[in-house]
């Protein structure tokens, strides 16, 4: 079974992601990502955790999302190790599709 975790602080975001991805776990720190297959990160609240998550989950899929009007933060997330980076609005259209094997990362 694929372990999907999310480092997402906003309660509304947590609710939306939980409703879209079965079995999703909300984590509190980068260390909690260890052993995950997929990690979702809110760049606005946890940009500083991306590099640590990449170290904790070197072979996992790291998906980040952030504000469309902050392209520098999205680019920094990619540089820190995120495999896919989405504008928040695009990510929340279909979070499950964003973590699917064939998904693209168009918003970097």
C-alpha positions in Angstrom: 0.0 0.0 0.0 1.2 3.5 -0.9 1.8 5.7 2.1 0.8 9.3 1.4 1.5 12.0 3.9 1.0 15.8 3.9 2.8 18.6 5.7 -0.1 21.0 5.5 -0.9 23.4 8.3 -4.1 25.0 7.2 -7.2 23.1 8.4 -9.2 23.8 5.3 -6.4 22.5 3.1 -6.1 19.4 5.3 -9.8 18.8 5.0 -9.7 19.1 1.2 -6.7 16.9 0.7 -8.0 14.3 3.1 -11.3 14.2 1.2 -9.5 13.7 -2.1 -6.8 11.1 -1.2 -7.7 7.9 0.6 -5.6 7.0 3.6 -3.7 10.4 3.7 -1.8 11.1 6.9 -1.2 14.7 8.1 2.3 15.0 9.5 3.7 17.7 11.8 7.4 17.7 10.7 9.8 16.6 8.0 11.0 13.7 10.2 7.4 12.3 10.2 7.7 11.9 6.4 10.2 9.0 6.8 9.0 5.9 5.1 6.4 7.7 3.0 6.0 7.0 -0.7 4.4 10.4 -1.5 4.8 13.7 0.5 2.6 16.8 -0.1 3.9 20.1 1.2 2.3 23.5 1.5 5.1 25.9 0.4 3.5 28.9 2.0 3.8 27.3 5.5 6.6 24.7 5.1 9.0 25.8 2.4 11.9 25.4 4.8 11.1 21.7 5.3 11.4 20.6 1.7 15.1 19.9 1.7 14.7 17.9 5.0 11.8 16.0 3.6 13.9 15.1 0.5 16.6 13.8 2.7 14.0 11.8 4.8 12.4 10.4 1.7 15.1 10.2 -1.0 13.2 7.9 -3.3 9.7 9.2 -2.6 7.6 11.6 -4.7 7.6 15.1 -3.2 4.7 17.3 -4.4 4.6 21.0 -3.4 2.0 23.6 -3.9 2.0 27.3 -3.3 0.6 30.7 -4.3 0.5 31.4 -8.0 1.7 34.9 -7.4 4.9 33.8 -5.7 6.9 32.2 -8.5 10.1 32.6 -6.6 8.7 30.3 -3.8 7.6 27.7 -6.3 11.0 27.8 -8.0 12.7 27.5 -4.6 10.6 24.4 -3.7 11.8 22.8 -6.9 15.4 23.7 -6.2 15.1 22.3 -2.7 14.0 18.9 -4.0 10.3 18.9 -4.9 9.6 16.7 -7.8 6.4 18.5 -8.8 5.4 22.0 -8.0 1.9 23.3 -8.6 0.1 26.6 -8.1 -2.3 26.2 -5.2 -5.4 26.6 -7.5 -4.2 23.9 -9.9 -3.2 21.5 -7.1 -6.6 21.8 -5.4 -8.6 21.2 -8.6 -7.6 17.5 -8.2 -5.1 16.6 -5.5 -5.2 12.9 -6.3 -4.3 13.6 -10.0 -1.4 15.8 -8.8 0.2 12.8 -7.1 -0.6 10.3 -9.9 2.4 8.7 -11.6 1.7 10.5 -14.9 1.1 14.0 -13.5 3.1 16.9 -14.7 4.5 19.9 -12.8 3.5 22.9 -15.0 3.8 25.7 -12.5 7.5 26.0 -11.8 
